């Protein structure tokens, strides 16, 4: 996974953000919170995108896929640019529209603590 993806910093200067906004793209989750299969209508390649958040920070990766679904190579748009590729922007847009969900590390940590407290029988409060 990449370090912090800054979607907003690259928004105005990124051809990737523009492509994700202006071209037809299909985003489909493999599992409910990813990874996601992403395909632009004007491209022959299909990509697998992983995206997660940790509070306000976003982390992700993108790979082109072989016809059999195995990973071929890391996305050139992510490898050769300073910001997220168009495929990551497409998934981020789908998240913003509530079309897909991604893992949120902050929520996972909170749920873990709640489950742990419940497994311990809960805490008793004394005054």
Secondary structure, 3 states (H helix, E strand, C coil): CCCCECCCCCCCCCHHHHHHHHCCEEEEECCCCCCEEEEECCCCCCEEEEEEEECCEEEEEEEEECCCCCEEEECHHHHCCCCCCHHHHHHHHHHHCCCCCCEEHHHHHHHHHHHHHHHCCCCCCCC
